[in-house]
Amino acid sequence: MEQTPGSNIGACANSVQIPYFYPVPVILGGVGVRSLKEYIMQSLAEENPGTRIFLVVLLLFTVICTGQPAVANEDLIAAQNEQQSTELVLVAGATGGTGGEVVRELLANGYRVRAFVRDADKAHASLGDDIEYAVGDVRERASIDAALDGVDALISAIGAGRGDPGNGPEFVDYGGVKNMAEAAAAVELRQFVLVSSMGVTHEDHVLNKMFNNVLIWKFKGEEALRASGVPYTIARPGGLVNEPGGQKSVVFAQGDDQTGTIPRADVARVCVAALGSADALNKTFEINSGKSAPEQSFSDAFAALDAD
């Protein structure tokens, strides 16, 4: 077939697979995009007119083929594209000990994160620039609706405060979870992962006497989530400790008859592993630390659990 003027340029443009002209490093013998800028600046400083002419032609050829300069930061662009293509997870209770671990675990696994917080400045100081922030309160349904915009899944690690009756278990561990569950149902959220607690079915538990029936209200929050119709996963950890995760196995159980402790980081690992796992959906289970080395598959553990 006879080639018309410019047909090679069109073929070049069609062959580009990633943003910002990939063939240039090949032409230059494997020079990376970042180092390409340095290469061009250094070469332009040379007195050899042939070198200058070659570089001018190269730059014009690149812009014609792609519409973009070859010296763009391809690594940054690729990273932004990758981030935009991943799922967005809302984390309630992100400024707490467990919530913070959840945020870090999500980022480590390539998720985009939006923290649902009361004070964005305070949250930003501890969580940094790599996530989004939505200001609101789990006691206020409208703020939850706004925070869920564009979200794929929700992980809640909220907990009642002390001292303020309006911030007690009834309004946070129950009312807050109920509000989030109803809001999630309204947008047909793919999954709601709730961090609850061991002992929630034991009304005579000492923690109920110490902290305004906190476990009773947590259980009511669980029931509200189960009744909402939203696909859910409810993890009931033992006593939370601030120790490194991944050092011991995680023991999964059902029946709320376990005791023990578990690092917050391991709770976060379980919650993030549950995202997108069909075997983790509509299941409630307890988790605590075992004594063996952490050689296990959370996927297998989820599959072995009974659905509610």
C-alpha positions as CSV (number, residue, x, y, z in Angstrom):
1,M,0.0,0.0,0.0
2,E,1.3,3.4,-0.9
3,Q,2.1,5.5,2.1
4,T,0.9,9.1,2.3
5,P,2.9,11.8,3.9
6,G,2.5,11.6,7.7
7,S,1.3,7.9,7.7
8,N,4.4,6.8,9.6
9,I,3.7,9.4,12.2
10,G,0.2,8.1,12.6
11,A,1.4,4.6,13.0
12,C,3.9,5.7,15.6
13,A,1.1,7.4,17.6
14,N,-1.1,4.3,17.4
15,S,1.8,2.2,18.7
16,V,2.1,4.2,21.9
17,Q,1.0,2.1,24.8
18,I,1.6,4.4,27.8
19,P,1.4,8.2,28.2
20,Y,4.3,10.3,27.1
21,F,6.3,8.7,24.2
22,Y,7.9,5.5,25.3
23,P,9.9,4.9,22.1
24,V,12.3,7.7,22.9
25,P,14.3,5.7,25.5
26,V,14.7,3.0,22.9
27,I,16.0,5.4,20.3
28,L,18.5,6.7,22.8
29,G,19.7,3.2,23.8
30,G,17.7,2.7,27.0
31,V,17.9,6.2,28.5
32,G,15.1,6.5,31.0
33,V,12.6,9.3,30.8
34,R,13.9,11.0,33.9
35,S,17.5,10.9,32.8
36,L,16.4,11.9,29.3
37,K,15.9,15.5,30.4
38,E,19.3,15.6,31.9
39,Y,20.7,14.1,28.6
40,I,19.0,16.7,26.5
41,M,20.1,19.6,28.7
42,Q,23.6,18.4,28.8
43,S,23.8,17.7,25.0
44,L,22.4,21.1,24.2
45,A,25.3,22.7,26.1
46,E,27.7,21.0,23.6
47,E,29.1,23.1,20.8
48,N,28.5,20.3,18.2
49,P,25.8,21.7,15.8
50,G,24.9,18.2,14.6
51,T,24.0,17.2,18.2
52,R,21.7,20.2,18.5
53,I,20.0,19.6,15.2
54,F,19.4,15.9,16.2
55,L,17.8,16.9,19.5
56,V,15.6,19.5,18.0
57,V,14.3,17.0,15.5
58,L,13.9,14.4,18.2
59,L,11.8,16.7,20.4
60,L,9.6,17.8,17.4
61,F,9.1,14.1,16.5
62,T,8.0,13.3,20.0
63,V,5.5,16.1,20.2
64,I,4.0,15.1,16.8
65,C,3.6,11.5,17.8
66,T,2.2,12.0,21.3
67,G,1.2,15.6,21.7
68,Q,3.4,15.7,24.8
69,P,7.1,16.5,25.4
70,A,9.4,13.5,25.9
71,V,11.0,15.0,29.1
72,A,7.8,14.6,31.1
73,N,8.0,12.7,34.4
74,E,6.6,9.4,33.2
75,D,7.0,7.8,36.6
76,L,4.8,10.4,38.3
77,I,2.2,10.1,35.5
78,A,2.1,6.3,35.7
79,A,1.8,6.4,39.5
80,Q,-1.1,8.8,39.2
81,N,-2.9,6.7,36.6
82,E,-2.4,3.6,38.7
83,Q,-3.8,5.3,41.8
84,Q,-6.8,6.6,39.8
85,S,-7.6,3.0,38.7
86,T,-7.7,1.5,42.1
87,E,-10.7,1.2,44.4
88,L,-11.5,3.9,46.9
89,V,-12.1,2.9,50.5
90,L,-13.6,5.1,53.2
91,V,-12.1,4.6,56.7
92,A,-14.2,5.7,59.7
93,G,-12.2,6.0,62.9
94,A,-9.1,6.7,60.8
95,T,-7.4,8.8,63.6
96,G,-7.7,6.0,66.1
97,G,-5.0,3.4,66.8
98,T,-6.7,0.6,64.7
99,G,-8.0,3.0,62.1
100,G,-4.6,4.4,61.5
101,E,-3.2,0.9,60.9
102,V,-6.1,0.2,58.5
103,V,-5.1,3.3,56.5
104,R,-1.5,2.2,56.3
105,E,-2.4,-1.3,55.3
106,L,-4.7,-0.1,52.6
107,L,-2.1,2.2,51.1
108,A,0.5,-0.7,51.2
109,N,-2.0,-2.8,49.2
110,G,-2.5,-0.1,46.5
111,Y,-6.0,1.2,47.6
112,R,-7.0,4.8,47.5
113,V,-8.1,5.9,50.9
114,R,-10.5,8.5,52.2
115,A,-10.4,9.2,55.9
116,F,-13.7,10.1,57.5
117,V,-12.7,12.4,60.3
118,R,-14.1,15.2,62.5
119,D,-11.0,17.4,62.4
120,A,-9.1,17.3,59.0
121,D,-6.1,19.3,60.3
122,K,-5.6,17.0,63.2
123,A,-6.0,13.9,61.0
124,H,-3.7,15.3,58.4
125,A,-0.9,15.7,61.0
126,S,-1.0,12.0,61.7
127,L,-2.0,10.5,58.4
128,G,-0.2,12.6,55.9
129,D,-0.7,13.7,52.3
130,D,-1.3,10.4,50.6
131,I,-5.0,10.1,51.3
132,E,-8.2,12.1,50.9
133,Y,-10.1,13.6,53.8
134,A,-13.9,13.9,54.4
135,V,-15.0,15.9,57.4
136,G,-18.0,14.6,59.2
137,D,-19.4,12.7,62.1
138,V,-20.9,9.2,62.2
139,R,-23.7,10.6,64.3
140,E,-24.7,12.8,61.4
141,R,-26.2,10.9,58.5
142,A,-25.8,13.7,55.9
143,S,-22.1,13.9,56.4
144,I,-21.8,10.1,55.9
145,D,-23.7,10.4,52.6
146,A,-21.3,13.0,51.4
147,A,-18.2,11.0,52.5
148,L,-19.5,7.9,50.6
149,D,-19.6,9.7,47.2
150,G,-17.6,7.6,44.8
151,V,-16.5,5.0,47.4
152,D,-16.3,1.3,46.7
153,A,-16.0,0.0,50.3
154,L,-16.1,1.1,53.9
155,I,-14.0,0.0,56.9
156,S,-15.2,1.2,60.3
157,A,-12.9,1.1,63.3
158,I,-14.8,3.7,65.3
159,G,-15.1,3.6,69.1
160,A,-17.0,5.7,71.6
161,G,-15.2,8.4,73.5
162,R,-15.2,9.0,77.2
163,G,-16.5,11.9,79.2
164,D,-19.0,13.3,76.7
165,P,-22.4,11.5,77.1
166,G,-23.3,12.4,73.5
167,N,-20.2,10.6,72.3
168,G,-20.9,7.4,74.2
169,P,-21.4,3.9,72.9
170,E,-25.1,4.2,72.3
171,F,-24.5,7.1,69.9
172,V,-21.3,5.9,68.3
173,D,-20.9,2.1,68.5
174,Y,-24.6,1.6,67.8
175,G,-26.0,4.9,66.3
176,G,-22.9,5.6,64.2
177,V,-22.8,2.1,62.8
178,K,-26.5,2.1,62.1
179,N,-26.1,5.5,60.3
180,M,-23.2,4.2,58.2
181,A,-25.1,1.0,57.3
182,E,-28.2,2.8,56.2
183,A,-26.1,5.2,54.1
184,A,-24.1,2.3,52.6
185,A,-27.4,0.6,51.7
186,A,-28.6,3.7,50.0
187,V,-25.7,3.8,47.6
188,E,-25.5,0.0,47.3
189,L,-22.0,-0.1,48.7
190,R,-20.0,-3.2,47.7
191,Q,-18.8,-4.1,51.2
192,F,-18.8,-2.8,54.7
193,V,-16.1,-4.2,57.0
194,L,-16.8,-3.5,60.7
195,V,-14.3,-3.8,63.5
196,S,-16.4,-4.9,66.5
197,S,-15.1,-6.7,69.6
198,M,-14.9,-10.1,71.3
199,G,-17.5,-10.5,74.1
200,V,-20.3,-8.5,72.5
201,T,-22.8,-11.3,73.2
202,H,-22.0,-11.5,76.9
203,E,-24.2,-8.9,78.7
204,D,-22.5,-9.6,82.0
205,H,-19.0,-8.8,80.6
206,V,-17.0,-6.6,82.9
207,L,-16.5,-4.0,80.1
208,N,-20.2,-3.3,80.1
209,K,-20.0,-2.4,83.7
210,M,-16.9,-0.2,83.2
211,F,-17.8,1.6,80.0
212,N,-21.6,2.2,79.7
213,N,-22.6,-1.1,78.2
214,V,-20.1,-0.6,75.4
215,L,-20.3,-4.3,74.2
216,I,-24.0,-4.4,74.3
217,W,-24.2,-1.3,72.0
218,K,-21.5,-2.8,69.7
219,F,-23.6,-5.9,69.3
220,K,-26.6,-3.7,68.4
221,G,-24.4,-2.0,65.9
222,E,-23.6,-5.4,64.4
223,E,-27.2,-6.3,64.2
224,A,-28.0,-3.0,62.4
225,L,-25.4,-3.8,59.8
226,R,-26.5,-7.4,59.3
227,A,-30.1,-6.1,58.8
228,S,-29.1,-3.4,56.3
229,G,-28.7,-5.6,53.3
230,V,-25.2,-4.4,52.7
231,P,-22.6,-7.1,52.0
232,Y,-20.6,-7.1,55.2
233,T,-17.7,-8.6,57.2
234,I,-17.6,-8.3,60.9
235,A,-14.3,-8.9,62.7
236,R,-14.3,-9.2,66.5
237,P,-10.8,-8.8,67.8
238,G,-9.6,-9.6,71.2
239,G,-7.8,-7.1,73.4
240,L,-6.0,-4.6,71.1
241,V,-2.3,-4.1,71.6
242,N,0.2,-1.7,70.0
243,E,2.7,-4.3,68.8
244,P,4.1,-5.1,65.3
245,G,1.8,-7.2,63.1
246,G,2.8,-10.2,61.2
247,Q,4.8,-11.8,64.0
248,K,2.3,-14.5,65.0
249,S,-0.5,-16.4,63.4
250,V,-4.0,-15.0,63.6
251,V,-6.6,-17.4,65.1
252,F,-10.1,-17.2,63.6
253,A,-13.1,-18.5,65.6
254,Q,-16.8,-18.2,65.8
255,G,-19.2,-18.4,68.7
256,D,-17.9,-15.5,70.8
257,D,-16.3,-17.8,73.3
258,Q,-12.6,-16.8,72.8
259,T,-10.3,-14.6,74.8
260,G,-6.9,-13.2,74.0
261,T,-5.1,-10.2,72.5
262,I,-4.1,-9.1,69.0
263,P,-2.0,-6.3,67.5
264,R,-3.9,-3.6,65.9
265,A,-1.8,-4.1,62.8
266,D,-3.0,-7.7,62.5
267,V,-6.6,-6.5,62.8
268,A,-5.9,-4.1,59.9
269,R,-4.4,-6.9,57.8
270,V,-7.5,-9.1,58.3
271,C,-9.8,-6.2,57.4
272,V,-8.0,-5.3,54.2
273,A,-7.7,-9.0,53.2
274,A,-11.5,-9.2,53.5
275,L,-12.0,-6.6,50.9
276,G,-13.2,-8.1,47.7
277,S,-13.2,-11.6,49.2
278,A,-16.4,-13.5,48.5
279,D,-15.5,-16.0,51.2
280,A,-15.5,-13.2,53.8
281,L,-18.9,-11.8,52.9
282,N,-21.7,-11.9,55.4
283,K,-19.6,-13.5,58.1
284,T,-18.9,-12.6,61.7
285,F,-15.8,-14.0,63.5
286,E,-13.4,-13.5,66.3
287,I,-9.7,-13.0,65.9
288,N,-6.8,-13.1,68.2
289,S,-3.1,-13.9,68.2
290,G,-1.9,-17.5,68.1
291,K,1.4,-18.9,69.2
292,S,2.8,-20.2,65.9
293,A,4.6,-18.3,63.1
294,P,2.4,-16.4,60.7
295,E,2.3,-19.0,58.0
296,Q,-1.3,-18.9,56.9
297,S,-3.7,-17.8,54.3
298,F,-6.4,-15.4,55.3
299,S,-8.3,-16.5,52.2
300,D,-8.4,-20.1,53.5
301,A,-9.5,-18.9,57.0
302,F,-12.4,-16.9,55.5
303,A,-13.5,-19.9,53.4
304,A,-13.6,-22.1,56.5
305,L,-16.0,-19.8,58.4
306,D,-19.7,-20.2,58.5
307,A,-21.9,-17.5,57.0
308,D,-24.3,-15.7,59.4
